[in-house]
Amino acid sequence: MSVESGTRPAAAAIATHAAELLACGSIEMGAHQPEMAQRIAALLPSGTPVYVNHLPRHSLADALASLIAVREAGLEPVPHLAARRIASRSELETFLRRAVGGAGVRKVLLIGGDESTPLGPYADGAAPIRSGILTGCGVREVGIAGYPEGHPRIPAAALEKSLLEKLALAAAEGLGAFVVTQFSFAPARVVEYCAGLARRAPGVPLYVGLAGPSSLATLLRFAQRCGVSASLRALRAQGFGAVQLVTHTDPGEQLATIARYCTVHANCNVVGAHVFSFGGAAETAAWMNRFIASRAAH
């Protein structure tokens, strides 16, 4: 949905588009929580992508039960692949064949991972694409991480070069590609990132990351861990009351900002919102359900 640039979109149009972004969006859950799949399925549309994380304390194989549970619940399982945490090509190939064959996995989200030294042959997120192992095991689409606020250890120019390289590698391998951004509480940065990607890679689907409903303490902890520098400064500067009011007990205002941007830019390639749950997948899915239902009613 879009209108000519320069006109002011009606509030109803923004609300409707915000609900559409959530209905066409995705959520994440823990690798150790297969029981969560049915709870999410009761709240979100059939086929909703559910990302299953790959944390340092888990092996890839730990995610299989959750991936299977997501598929059996009528949702779309999407495993995280943290490249630098994968010990060997054999580990990745075994996991992918089991995930594709047993859970019907069609897409994955590639991230670099936080290890200072790679545990195996994959130094970055481009390496698994380049190796051909994704297509060889039946993966059809690959998600690539985007960073509206930059990365704490990677210069901006290197980030952009890496993103474009991954998109080119995916195209050469016959893989569909999409971008999922890190969450941010700096809407201007997010809109700037969306506009930049639309110029550099028109037509590449973009899912904007949002931090799901959560406490101030949780937000501060994850913002620090994820290197969301501008957002972390804003959270600390605004103070407890302002943060609770403006950001989070409810991320709806941030979603509305993205929806407003989409309604006035015909070339916008934002196709959905990816909601980070910070361990509270059921609560996040319930918020998404309420938001979609309330906007749809209008």
N, C-alpha and C positions, 0 to 999 in steps of 0.2 A: 504494500500500500504506500503510495507517495502522492504528494501534491507538488505543484510548481514551487521551486525554491524562491524564497522571498515572501511567501504568504504564511499566515499564521495558522497552524492546524488547530482544529477545534478540539476541546478537551475530550469529547466523546471519541474522536478518531484516535487520539493518543492512547486513551484507556483501552480501546479495542485492540489496537496494535500491540500494546504491552501484554495483554492477555494472549494474543497470538504468539508472541515471542516465547512466552512460558509454555504454552501448549505444544509448540514445535521445538521445545528445548530439551534439556537433559539434567540429570542429577548424578551425584556420586554416592557410593557406599563403600564400606570397609570390606577388605578381602576375607575377613574372618566372620562375616555376618550373613550367611546365606538365608537365615530366617527373615531378614529384612526385605527380601525381594517381594514376598506376598503382601507385606504392609504397604510398600511403595505402589504395587500394582493395583491395590484397592483405591488409590487416591489419584493416580495419573493416567493419561490416555494409554491405551494399548499400543505397544511398539515404542514407547518412550525410551530413548537411550539411557542406560544406567552404567556409569563408569565405575569400574572396580579398581581400587587403588593398589599401588605396589610400593609399600613403605619399606624402609630399611630393615625392619624386623621380620619381614615376610619374604619368602621365596616366591617366584612366579607360580609354582605349583599350588601354593596356598590359596590362590584366587580361583581355582577351578570349580570348587563346590559352589561358590557364590555366582560364578558365571553361568553354571548349569541352572541354578535356582532362578536367576534372572530370566533366562530363556523359557524355562517351564512356567514362569509367571506371566508370560506373554509380553515381556519387555525385551529390549535390544541390549545384549551384553557387550560392553566395550572395555577391554582390559587396558590398564596403564602398562606401558613398557618403559621402565627406567633403564636406559641403555647402559649406563656405567655400573649398574648393580647386577648385570647379567654375567654370570661366571664363564659361560662358554656358548659356542654356537649350538652344541648339542642340547644344552638346557633350553635355549630359546626354541629350537626346532621341535623338541619334544612337547613343550608347553603349547606352542601354536597348533600343532597337529591335534592335540587333545582338545584344545579350546575350539578349534574350527569343527572338528568331528563330533565332539560331545556336547558343545554348547551352541553350535551354529554361529560362532563369532565371525563377523564379516568385516569389522573395522576395529582398529586399535588406536590408542593415543600414545604417541612417542614423546617422551621427555628425556632430558639428559641424565637426571639423577644427581644427587648431591655428593657422591663419593669424590674425594680429592684425587684418587687414583682409580682408574677403571678396574673392576674386578675381573674383567675378561676382555674380549676382542673389540668391544664397542665403546669407543671413546666419546661418542656424541649421538644425538638422535638421528643424524643422517646415515650413520654407519649401517644399521639394520636395513634401511631402504636400499642403500648402495649394494649390499651383499646379495640381494635378490631373494632372501629367505622369506620375506613377507608374502610375495606373490607365489613363491614355491610351495608355501604351506596353505594357500587358499585365501589369504586376506585380500579384501577388495578395496578397502579405503583406509587411509591413514590420517589421523588427526595430528596437527602440529601446534605446539604451544606458542602463543603470542604474549608479549609483555608490554602493556601500555605504559608502565612506569619504568621500563628498562629492567635490567637484571643486575643483582648486586656484584656479580663477578665477571660479567661479560660486557664489553663496550657496545654502545648502541650500533655502531657501524658493523661490528661482527655479528650482532643479533640479526640485523637486516639481511646481511649476506647469507647467513645460515638459513634463514627462513626461505629466501628465494632459491637457495640451493636445494633444500628439501622439496619444495614445490616442483622444481625441474626434475629431480631424481624420481619423484613419484610419477610424474607424467611419463618419463622415459620407461618406467616399469609397468605402465598401464594401470596405476593405482589412482583412484579418486582421492582427492586431498581436501581437507578443510582445516580451518584454524580455530582454536579454542583459547581465549585469552585468560591470563591470570586475573584474579579478582582485584578490584581497585575501589577506593572510596574517593577518587579524584575524577569526577565525571568529564571534566574538560580534557583530561589526558585520554580517557577512553574514546571520546568522540574524535579527537585528533588521530588516534590510532586507527579507528574505523575508516576515516576519510583517507588516511595514508595508504591503507591496505587496498581500498577501492581503486586508488590511482595505480599502485604498483602491481596489483594482482587482481584485476577486475574479473568478476565471475567466481572467484574462490569463496565458498561459503564460510561465513564467520559466525561463531557462537561467542557471545560476550559473557565473560565470567562475572558472576555476582556472588557476594558472600551471603549465604542464607541467614535467616534469623538466628541470632546468637547473642551471648552476653558480651559485655565490654571486655571482660578478662579474656574470653576466648578470642575475640577479634584482635586484641593486642598481641596475644601469643602467636596467632597464625600470621598476622601481618609481619611480625618480627621474623618468624621462621621463613616466610616466603619472600622476604626482601622487598616488600611493598613500601618503599621509602616515603614517597609523598603522602600516601595514605596514613602511614604510621605517624608522621609528623602532624597531620591534620587531626588524627584521633587524640593525640596527646595535647594538642593546642586547644581543642574545642572544650575539653573538660567533660566530666562524666555525664552531666545532665544533657548537654548539647549532643553528645554522641548518641545517647540513648534515644533522644528525640529524632535526630536527623537521620541516623544511619540504621540503628539496628536494634530497636526490636523489629523493624520491618524494612526490607530493602526495596519496597515499592517505588519510592521516589527516584532511586537510581535507575530502576527499570524504565520509569516514565521518561527520564532524560534520554535514554537510548531510543525509546519509541518515538519521542519528539524528533530526534535527529533523523530517524528512518522515514518519517512521514513527509519530510521536506527535501529529501535527497533521492532522486530517482535512481542514482547509481549505487545506492547503499547495498552492500552485500551481507548485511547482518540478517541471518535467517532464524536465529533462536538465541535463547539465553541458557548458559550452563550454570547451574546453581551449586556452589560448594557447600557441603553440609557440615563440615567440621566434626564428623562423628555423630551428628544428629539427623540421619537420613529420614527417619519417620516424621520428625517435626518439620523438616524442610519440605518434604512432600505434602504434608498437610497445609503448610502455608501456600505452596504453589496451587494446590487444589482450591483453597479459599479465594485466592487472587483471581484465578481463571474464572471461577464460578461467578464472582461478584461483578467482574467486568463484562462477562458474557450476558449477564442479566440486563445490561444497559444497551 
